[in-house]
Amino acid sequence: MKKVTISDIAKAAGVSIGTVSNVLNNKGNAKIDTIRKVEETAKKMGYFPDESALSIRKKDSSTILLLVSDLEETTSPLITDLLHMLKIHDMELKVIEVDNSSDTTSVVNLVRSNKYKAIIYLSSITNKTLLDAIPPERLITLGHSTYEKQTNHISLNMEAYLENNKENSFTIIGEESIFGLSSMIKHRAPQFVIQTVKTNSEDLYRLILDDAPTHLMIFSSEVLERVLNIYQLLKLELPIITFISNQKRFNFGKENIHTYYYSSNELALKIINMVTSEDFSSNNLISSIKIYSTTYQKLETTDSPSDLNILMLENPFSNALQKLITNFSTVTGVHCKIDSLPFEKLNRVLHSEKVHNYDLIRLDVSYFPWYGPRLFKNITDIQVIFDISQVMDDWRHYMYVNDCIYGLPVDPSIQMMLYRKDIFENPIIQKSYSSKYNRNLTPPKTYEELLEFCEFYTELDIPEKTTEYPLEMIGNSGVLIASEFLPYFFAEGGSFKYEENQISLDSDKFVSTLDTYRKLRNYAKLTNEEWWDTEISSFNHNETSIIIGYTNHLNQISHVPYGYSSVPGSKPALGGGVFGISKHSQNTESAVLFFQWLYQYNIQEELASLGVCVPRTHLYKERDIFRKYPFLSYSSDNFSLGKRLQLLNEKKLINTIQLENLLGSTIIDGLNNGFSSTQILLNVVNALNAHENMLIRDVSTVSN
């Protein structure tokens, strides 16, 4: 069967070859009817692009060359993840195995051919002739290298490991990691004695029986399996340190296996970010990835563990926890009863005597600074919890009030925008937009751009418009309306002030933001629900083109081809919650066990694999999690942009949830009654100051 060409399409559609080329390459400089005709003709004729022709046009500039010393288990995870990541970015990977002792003339000629966008080499490659042949502006080195030239460089962050492990000798068995850890350790900690042993059985038995090594360091799960088999046969329990870069990690419930893990998928992301950076050719980009301890943690249970009653918001995290909680009960003997309640019902319990029936309580981050010290025990001096908190410095506002720890973060989240790719990447819609606004259609980056898109999309009347509304917004819930409004108010530079016992806010910023908010609601689908569930349902059922929500709910998006970006204005609200131990609980020991269980690596990883937000945000970069919930990885880089009003200054604490409720309720009341934005502003200020005594208090009184 003859392959369809663009000439065939041009003839069938009655247009020029150049027009077909422009349409199929999404250049957009054709009339809407012409674009539609060419695309329909190409689809009907079964056309697909010639990959070899594309490669010629690109001149291999989108190809990355990876030079490895051995194609073995330690390199395969990186190759797999790089292949996937490069495909997402319309790039390709070529892998070449380099033997340091062999003639590398052909490889030298290859790297000199100027065909590659970037060339990555591992520190284990020592052939100087080859390295000198690589153009420095295209070179990325992985691991510690003795190569003198300055290059773009990614290393493994070993400082914390070397600081915490004072052993002065290691025996490395078999192949090293892609980072060449032995040379890295020798460079950074020359006092360590390192020897390397091959992996054949005879050498392994000789090592284990005769040499009596103090610590074995292993980089391959296959080698680890072989060593463990020998251990089992010989009934030995020697300490083993593993550095594994794939997702097959071994814990075995054995205390003598200390497992460290670095993510090959995170490394692939680092490489992509480096290659696509504007500064790549300057060859001075330096980055690193961390290692994480995934060692099995044995929980020291009490002789008579007490049952726990847990109060939570009904959300994806509580659903995921219900699936895993039997593991906690099996390991510790502590039975847990979880009450997951809707938002309004949870609020009623929190403000009633019923709250005293619970040992562990999840508070929303908006409640935490005000209510946390009243409901929760000060757990600063519990050593186990303090140790957990020390690896969570990024979450201080989920833990500390007045320098005391009252809780630990549960599902820290942030607002994000997801948009339908079939809308924003449709050439007909793009052409319609560019014809009207004389610029390309892109996901809105500002509040004004969001309004512009909503106006445009509402007026659009073409068959390619597959959703009815641009987005959905909250109808009447005060707290949720404030959650919609405040990020744009802050993005405009707005702020709250408290002076002479009076609450005020930036008048001009408030009025201009509210004017835009009012217009936006004219184009949105409005819901009167008390939560965001209907917004997710509308997006899932092809009713809306954009959804702006919290990442701890967006994992419920399914079967929609979406892209993701920061919210317009890039001042997203922080969400999620905090777990604390109730002041009325008599089961502190069991509650501490729960914290130990919840925050260990494998439980956090399981939660993240279910799409749940977790404090260990680096897990979002894991292969399976990233591919299923890519927006989570993006969100982890945007938490620093997040904001939630908790303090007006270092001394004045805000009752966030009450302030947001008053603000949102006053706004919606004013909009429903047709008040001007200036009048609504006055009503908001009056409402806040009428309740000043329940909205503001000194931080020093938090425990009262």
Secondary structure, DSSP 4 states (H G I P E B T S, - for coil): -PPP-HHHHHHHHTS-HHHHHHHHTT---S-HHHHHHHHHHHHHHT----HHHHHHHHTTTTEEEEEES--STTTHHHHHHHHHHHHHTT-EEEEEE--TTS--HHHHHHHTT---SEEEEETT---HHHHHHS-GGGEEEES-----S--EEEEEE-HHHHHH---SEEEEESS--TT-HHHHHHHH-TTSEEEEE--SHHHHHHIIIII--S-EEE--HHHHHHHHHHHHHHT----EEEEE-SS----TT-TTEEEEE--HHHHHHHHHHHHTSTTGGGT--EEEEE-EE---------SSPPPEEEEEESSHHHHHHHHHHHHHHHHH---EEEEEE-HHHHHHHHTSGGGGG-SEEEEETTTHHHHHHHHB---TT-HHHHHHHTT-GGGGGGTEETTEE--EESS-EEEEEEEEHHHHT-HHHHHHHHHHHSS------SHHHHHHHHHHHHH--STT---SEEEEEESS-HHHHHHHHHHHHHHTT--EEEETTEEEE-HHHHHHHHHHHHHHHHHSEEE--SSSHHHHHHHHTTSEEEEEEEHHHHTT--S--EEEEPPTTS-PBEE-EEEEEBTT-S-HHHHHHHHHHHTSHHHHHHHHHTT---S-GGGGGSHHHHHH-HHHHHHHTTGGG-B---BSSSSEEE-HHHHHHHHHHHHHHHHHTT--HHHHHHHHHHHHHHTHHHHEEEGGGTT-
